Amino acid sequence: RQREAAELKRLEQVIDLAHQRTCQTRTLGQHFGEQIEPCGHCSACTGNAPANTQAGQPSDREINIDPALWQQAMNLRRKHPAALSDPHALARLLCGISSPALSRAKLTREALFGALDHLPYNALLARIQAEART
């Protein structure tokens, strides 16, 4: 769990860097203790930085999941309780994140593997945890 949280944090940092409005090369240099002038060629320097999507991320209550797909996921969970009883395991499956347990159970070959890869992992995990409490 700690390793997973650390990996998610690292991914967030990469996404944050990609969406910065300041020179990415300079920011990376500063991270490593270098003082670099703006490069003039990264997306931020050329004015082509992508829109900041982090501020608009949906909360766990706002994510929309097709009810039929959700039912398929719940059916698969009942079919493979040993591999999918943990909310993290189901979230990994739906986001398309492989794990040793999913591979052993051959669930990475399921049609649902990665079916919700467009949703933020933490929001999907929160939704799964909320469903488990009801």
N, C-alpha and C positions, 0 to 999 in steps of 0.2 A: 504493500500500500504506500509506503514512504517513497519507494522508487517510482511508482506510478505517479504520485503527486509531484515528485521532482521533475519527471519527464513532461508532465502537463505544464508545469511552470516554465520549463525551457521552451516549449512550443509557444506558449503565450508571449515570451520574450521575443522570439523570432517574428511572430505576427506583429507585435508592437513595433519592432524595428522596421518592418516592411511598410507600416502605416504612418511612420514618422513624417513630420513636415519639415524636419531639418536634415542636413546631409547625413546619409547613412554611413558613408565611409568615415566621416569625422566622428560620428557616434561610436562606431566600432573601435576606431583608434583610441578614443578617450577611455573606452572600456579597458583597453590593454595598456593604458598609461602613456599613450602617444598624443602629441599635440599636432593635429593635421588640419590644414586649411580645407574649406569646402571643395569637394572634388570637381563639381561642375557637370558631372555626367550621370549621377544616380537619379532615380525617379524624383526624389525630393528636390534636388538641385535644378532639374529641368522642368519642375512644376507638374510632373505627371504622377505624383504619389497617389495611390489608391485612396478612396474615401475611407475614413475611419469607421470600420464596422463594429469595433468593440463596444462603442457607446450604444449601438442599436441591437445588441445581442438580446434575444428573447429570454425571459425568465422561464423557470420550469413550468409555471402555470400558463405561459403564452405559447409554448411550442405546440404545433399542430401535428398530430400523428393520425394518419388514416385509420379509422376504427377497425377495418378489416385486417390491415397490417398488424395492428396492435393485438388483435385476437389471435392471429397466426403466431405472434411472438409468445403470447401466453400459452398457447397450445404446445409450442415447441418446448417451453420451459417445463410444462407438466410432463412431457415425453422424456426430457433429460434433466431430472431434478438434481442429480449429483453434479452435473456440470454447470447448470444455470440457476441454482437456487440463490446464489449470491447476486445481489443487484449489480455489482461491478462486472460480473461475468456476462450478464445479459446486456448491459450497456456496451461492453466491449464488442460483443457479437453484433449488435445493431449498428454500432459505429464502424465496424470493420477493422477492429484492432485485434490482431491475433494474440493468443496466449497459449502456453503449454496445455492447459486444461481444455481449451476449445479445440486445439489440434488433436489431442488424444481422443476426444469424443467425436472427431471428424465433423465438427460443427462449422469449421471455416469453409466447408463445401456447401453449406445450406444456402438456399436462395435469400434468406434473411440476413446473411452475413454482409454487413455494410449497407443495408437497406436504408438506414437513417444517418449515413455518414455526413449529411449536410447539416445536421443538428449539433450544437455544442455538447460535448461529452458530459460536462457537469450538469447542464440543464436536463439532459436525458436521464442521467443517473438520479437526479432529484425526483423526476417524474416516476421512475421505477420504484424508488424508495417510498414515495407517497402512495403509490398503488398498493404496495405491500402492507402499509399501515391500515388500509381501508378494508 
